[in-house]
Amino acid sequence: MVDDGAASGLLHDLLAGIEAELPQAVRWRHLLHASPELGMAEVATARLVTDALPVSATPFAGTGRIATVGPADRPVVWVRAELDGLPMTEQTAAPYAATNGRMHACGHDVHMAGLLALTRAAHRLGARLPARLGAVFQPSEERHPSGALALLADAAVTAGVCAAVAAHLHPDLPWGSLGIEPGAVNAAADAVHVVVTGKGGHAAYPHRGVDPVLALAQVVVALHGVVGRRVDPLHGATLTVGMLRAGTAENIIPDTAEARLTIRALDAEDQRALREAVERVVTLTAQAHGCTAAIAYPKSEPPLVNEPALAAAARAGAAGAGFDLAPPWRSCGGDDFAHYGARVPALMVFVGLRDAPGFRPAGLHDPAFLPPDDSVAAVARALAVAYLAAAPAAVTRPPA
C-alpha cells in the first residue's frame, strides 16, 4: 500500500515530468487533431503514438497499442486513451483543423497527447512507480466493433492487469475541476436497429398492400412513452429515435421501413427492462398493422461504473494536482470504457472545460468543439491522479 506521503511525492514528481513534456505533447495534439481516422482504421494515428512512446508498444486489435512502463514484478494499471475520430466536417477554423471529412470532436486528440505526456514522465520514475503503468491507446471507441471488447478478448495483453482508469474532457463541468463520482457515471447504451416489413404497392390502392411506414410511425410514437412508464422516474434513462428511412417515391408503398434508435440507462436492470419493452412495442405494434418486425443490437455497452474506492482515492488526490472537485455529476452519455469495469476495478475522471481560456462553448460531437491546448496538461494531470489512485489497489490485490 502506498502511504499518503509517498503518494504525494510521486504525484509531485509525475506532475513535474508532465510539465517538461507538455511543449512536445501539444505539438503531437496538433498533428493528431489535423489527421483524424475512423475506428479500426487509425493507421497513421497508431504510428505517431508508437513513435512518441518511450518504450516499445505491443499491438492489439490491428491499430491498438499498449506500452508498459515501471517495475516488471508489479501488477499493471491500465490508463486508456482513444485513437479514433468521428465522420464529420470540422468547423473550428483552427490552424490545425482537419480537412478530411473526419474530426476529433470528442477530445480524443487531447486524451492521446495527455497520455503520451504522462507515460513519458512515468517512464523516468522507473522503480519508484507503485504499479506498472500500461498506456492503452485503444481503437474504435466511437464505432462498432468496440475496441474495448477486442482488447479484453486478447489474453496476451490482459495478464496482470488489476485496474483501469481513463479521463474524458467535458464542456459541462467547470474549468479547473474534475468530476469524480462513485458508481454509475455514464449510461448503458444500446444501438437498436428496427426493420418493419409489410407489402409494397401503389399509393392509389393502399388496401392492396400492407403499409410498413404507417406501422413504423406508430412504433416511433409508442416508443417515446416507454421510458416514462417502465423506469423509476428517479433513475436516469432516455430513448431517442435518431433515424428513419423508407421508400423511394411519394406514390409507392415500400416493402420495408427502418428506424435506428438508442436506449440509455444508468442502471443495468433498467437497461434490460427497456430492451424488453422496446421489443414488445415494436413487435406487437407491427403485428397490429399486419406487418412483421426484426430487431438488432449492433452495439451494446453496460453502464460505466466507477469503483467507489478508486473514486474516493482520486477525489482525495485531486487538490494535489491543482484541481477542484466538480459538483456531483453523471451523464447518459456512453463510453466503451464501461467494458473495462466489467473485468477489473475501473475509474473514469471527467475533466472540466466550461469557461476554459480560449474555449468557445460547444458540446461533444459538435463540429465547433475545440478544447484549448491547455487541456492537454489538464488531462495529463487528471490521468496522473487516477493512476496513483488505482495503484495502491493494484499492489494489494491479486491480478484478475
N, C-alpha and C positions, 0 to 999 in steps of 0.2 A: 504493500500500500504506500502511495506517495503522500508524505505529510504536507501540511499546508505551506510550511516554509520552503521545502524543496520544490513544490509545485509553483510557488510564486517566483522563485529564482529561475526555474525553467521557462515560465511564461515570459519573464523579463528578457531572457536571452533569445527566446524564439522571436519575440517582437523586434528586438534589435536586429536579428538576422533578416527578418522580413523587410525592415526599413531599408537595409542595404540592397535588397533585391528589387525594390519597387521600380526604379527607373527602367530596368530591363523588362520587368513584368508588364508595365504599362505599354511598352513597345510591342510585346507579344500580344497584349489585348487588342491593339490596333490592327495587327496582322490577322488575328483570328476574326475580329469583327468584320473586316473587309472581305473575307472569303469564306462565308459560312457554307456548310454542306449538310445535306439531309441525312436522316438516320440510316445507319449501316452503310453509308457511302462517304464517311468522313476521312478519306484517304489522306489528303493534304493536311487536314487538321491533326490527325494522328502523327504524321511525320513531323510537324512543327513541335508537338508536345514531346515526342520521343527525343528529338534533338536538344530540347531545352532541359530535360531531366538530368540530374546529377549522377544517376546510375542507369544501368541498362533496364529496359522495361520488358515485361512479359506480355505478349499479345493474347487477347481473348475475343471471341465473337467477331473476328475479322479485323475491325478497326479499333477495338478497345485496347487499352494499355494499363498495366499495373506496374508501378515501381515501388519497391520496398526499401526503406532506409532504417537504420538502427540495429541494435544487437540481435544477432541471428538466433539467440536462445530464448527470445521473449515472444509472447503472443503478438498478434497483429491487430491494430485498429485501422480499419479502412476509413479513408477520407475521400469522399466522392465529389467529382465534378462531371458535367455533362458535355459531350462533344458536339452535339447536333444543333442545327439551326431550324428555322421554320420556312415553309414555302410561301413567302410574302415579299412584297416590294417595299424596301426601306424608304422612309420619308423623313429623315433626320437632318439632311444637308451637312452632316459631319464630314470633315475632310477624309476620313477613313470609312465612309459609308459603303455598304455593299451595293453592288450594281448588277448582281447575277440573278435577281429574282428570288433570292433567299435572304434570310435575315436572322441575326441573333437578337430577337425581340423578347427574350425571356432571361437575359443576363448570363447565358452560358459562357460567353466570351470572358466575362469578368470572373465567373467562377473558376474557369480553367486557369486564367492568369494568376488569380489569388492562390490556387492550389500549387501552381508551379513555384511561386514565391515561398510558400510555407515548406514545401518539400525540400527546396534547396537550403533553406535556413535550418531545417531539422537535420539534414544530412551532416551539416557542420558540427552539430552537437554529438553525433555518434553515440558512444556508450552511455551518455548521460540520459538518453531517451528512456522513459519508463516502459515503453512498449514500442515495437516496430510500427512505423507509420507506413501504411500501404496506400499510396496515392493511386486512386482508381479514376481513370479517365474513361467514362462509360459512354458507349454509343447509344443512339436511339432512345432517348428519354421521351421524346415527343411523339414517336410513331410506333406502330406495331410492325414487327415483333419487338418486344421490350428488351432493351439491352441489359436491364437488371436481371431478368429471368435467364438470359443467356449466360451472364456472369455466374449466377448462383447454381447453374447446372454444370459448371466446369469444376470438377473435384480437384483438379490440379492447382487451381488458384484460390480455392476457398479454405484450404487446410490451415489450421491455426488461427483463424480469424475469430476474435472474441467480441468485437463491437464494430459498429459502423456509424459514421457521422457525416453530415453534409451541411452546407449553408446555402441559402437562396435569398437573393435580393427581393425586396418587396416595397412597392411605392405607397402602400397604405400605412406603413409604420414610420415613425419619425427618424430622421437622420440622426446618427449617433446612438441609436438604440438597437437592441436585439430582442426579438420575440422568441422566448424560450419557455414553452409551456409543457407540463407533463400530460400524457395521454394523447388522444387523437387530435392532431393539429391540421391535417388535411383529410379530405373525404375519400372514401371508397369511390371509385369512378368506373362505371361500365359504359362502354360504347355499345349501342344497340342498333342493329340494322333490321328493319321490318320490310318484308315484301308481301303485299296483298295481291292475290291472283283472282281474277274474275273471268269474264268472257268478253272479248272486244266486239265492236260493231260500229254501225253508222249512228251518228248523233240524232238523225231524223227518226230512228227506230230503236229508241233506248230499251223498249220492252223485250227486244230480241237478244239483248246482251245482259251481262252481269257487271255492273259498273264498279271497278275497284277504287276509282277516285272518290266516289261518294262514300264507300266503306272506309277508306283511309281518312277522309275528312272527319268522319265520326270518331274514328280511333284517336286522332290527334286531340279532339275536344275532350274526349273521355280521359285520355292520359293526363291531362293537366289538372285533373281532380284527384289523381292517385295519391300524391304526397300528402295533401291536406286531410285525407281520410284513411291513410294507412300508417302514418308516422306520428309519434308523440309530438305535439307542437313545440315542446321544449327541446327537441332534438334538431340537429342541423341536417337538412336534406333538401334536394331540389331535383327537378326533372325538366329538361328542355328539349324540344324537338327543333333541331337546327337545320334540317334539310328535308325537302320534299321534291320528288321527281316523278313525273308521269306523262305519258302521251307524246304525240308528235304534231298534232294539229287540233284546232278547236272543234272540228266536227267529227272527230274519231274517238270512240270509247276505246281506251287501250286495254290490253290483256292484264297489265300489271301496274301497280303504283307502289312507290318506295318511300320510306321515311328513315331518317337517321336521327337518333336521339342520344342523350347522355343522362344517366342516373347518377346522382351524387348523394352520399350519406356518410356521416361521421361515425356511425355505429354499424358494425358488421351485420348484426341482426336486422337492422333497418334495411341494409343493402339486400339481404336475402328476401325480406318481405316485399320490397319494391320490385325486385325481379319477378317474383311470383305474381304480384298484382298486374304488372305490365303484361306478362304472358296471358293472363286471364282476359284482360281488357282487349288486347289485340286479337286473340283467337276467337273469343265469343262475339265481339263486335263484327268482325269479318264474317263469321258464320251467320249472324243475324241478317246480313246483306247478301247472303248466298255466295260468299267468297271464301277462300282459304287464306291462311297467313303462315308465313315462315319467319322465324326469329333467330338471329345470330348475334353472338357477342364476340366481335373481333378483338376487343381489348378489354381486360378487366383487372382492376387493381384494388387491393384491400385498403382500409383506412391506414393513413400514416400515423403510427402511434409512437410517441416519444417515451422511452424508458424513464419512469419517474426519477430513479436515482441519478441517471445521467443528466436529466434536465435540472435537478437540484444542484448538482456539482457545477454545471455550466453557468447557472444563474449566480452561484457564489463567485465564480471566476470572472464574470463579465466586467466588473468595475476595474479589475486589474489590467484589462486591455483597453480601458478608456470608454467603455460603453455604459449607458443607462439601460435599464430594463423597460421594454415597451409595455404599454397597458395590456392586460390579458387579451389574447387574440388567437382566433382559429379561423380556418377558411375551408370552403367547399371546393377549393382547388384540389387537383390530384397530381400525384407525382409517383413514378415507379420506384422511387426510393422506399416506398412502403413495403416492397417485397423484401428488402434487406431486413426490416424489422420482424418479418416472419421467420427469419433464420437466426439472428443474433440481436442483442440489445442495440437499439438504434436511436439516433438523435438528429433531428433537423432543426437548425437555427435559422431564423429569418432576420435578415439584415435590412434595417430601415433605410428608405430613400427619400421619404417625403421632406421637402424643404432643403434637400442637399444643395450646396452651392453649384450652380450650373445645370441643375436638373430641371427640365421643363416637364410639368406634370403629364404623365402618360401611363396607362396601365400596361400590365404584362400582355404580350402578344399584340401590342399596338404598333403600327408602322412608325410612330414617332417616339417609341421607347428608346432612350439613350442614357444609361447611367453615366455619371461623370467619371473621369479617370480616378478620382479619389476613392471610388467604390472598390477598386482593386485592393487597396490597403485595408478597407473595412472588411471585405470578405476574407482576406488572408488572416486578419486578426481574429475574426469570428471563428474560422476553422481551427486556429491555434487553441482558442478557448475550448471548443468542442472536443478536439483531440485529447487535450490534457484532462478534460472531464471524464472521458471514456477510458483513458489509460489506466487509472487505478483499478477500475472494474476489470480491465483486461488482465492485469497481472495477478489478480486474486481469484480469477475464475478459470476453470479448465476450458480449453478450446472446445468449440461446438463440434 
